[in-house]
Amino acid sequence: MLLRTAAARVCSRLTEATSSAPLAALSSWPLGGRLAGPAAAPFSSTSVGEPGSSKDARAYPTRALIEVIRENSGASTAKLWAEVQSGQATSEGLRAIPSKRRMKLLLNFMKKNHKVRAWRPQKKNAFVYRLHPMLLRKETRAAQPAQH
């Protein structure tokens, strides 16, 4: 019986949380609504591009990070983070990277997908990043006109 009432409470909280007023539903959770505060996302995915083109309106943090690495090839993590912070005022994609930790996760993802190559130079503790040669080859092939 106790398990059934607990499950009913969880179900009612979930339906409240998925209703049209999610902030009001969060105040009933044990955290007391601390999650629903001024910690909203610092970027808006609808602020860029034409009203009819949804593809241009999205933020692409990996593409923006690739451009930062392209401009600063051989840069350490700290230097890349400084560049990301300075570019957040102008780039929607860089605004989608809220912290250095998230940037490092993106860099790890990009290493696994062969977009970025990282190495540690001797006598230094930081990783140094540059674009992966496979990505550069792919871009040059795409830039060349199709020859038949």
C-alpha positions, 0 to 999 in steps of 0.5 A: 500500500505504501509503495502504491501511494508513493508511485501515485505521488510520483505520477502526479508530480510528473504530470504536473512537471509536463503540464503547461506551467512547469515552473509552478510544478517544480515548487512542489518538488523536494528541492523547493523550486531551486532549479527554476530560477535565473539559471536559464540558458544564456542563448536563444536558438531563435535569435539568428537567421531568417524567420522562415529558415529553422536550419540557420537559427540553430546554434552549432557549438561544434562548428563554432569550436572548429572555427576557433581551433582553425584560427588558433591552431596549436592552442591549449585548452586555456587559450581555447576557452579564452577565445570561446569567452571572447567570441560568445558576444558575437557567435550563437554557437559559442554562446551554446558552450556555457562552461570550460567543462562543457567545452572539454566534453565537446573537444573529447567528442570531436576527438572521437569523431576525428575532427580534432587531434590533441597531444601533450607537448613535452614539459607541458601539462596541457593538451594542445589542439589542432584540426584532424587531417581527416577533416581537412582532407574532407573539406578540400574534397568538398571544396573541389568541383566534381570532375567526371 
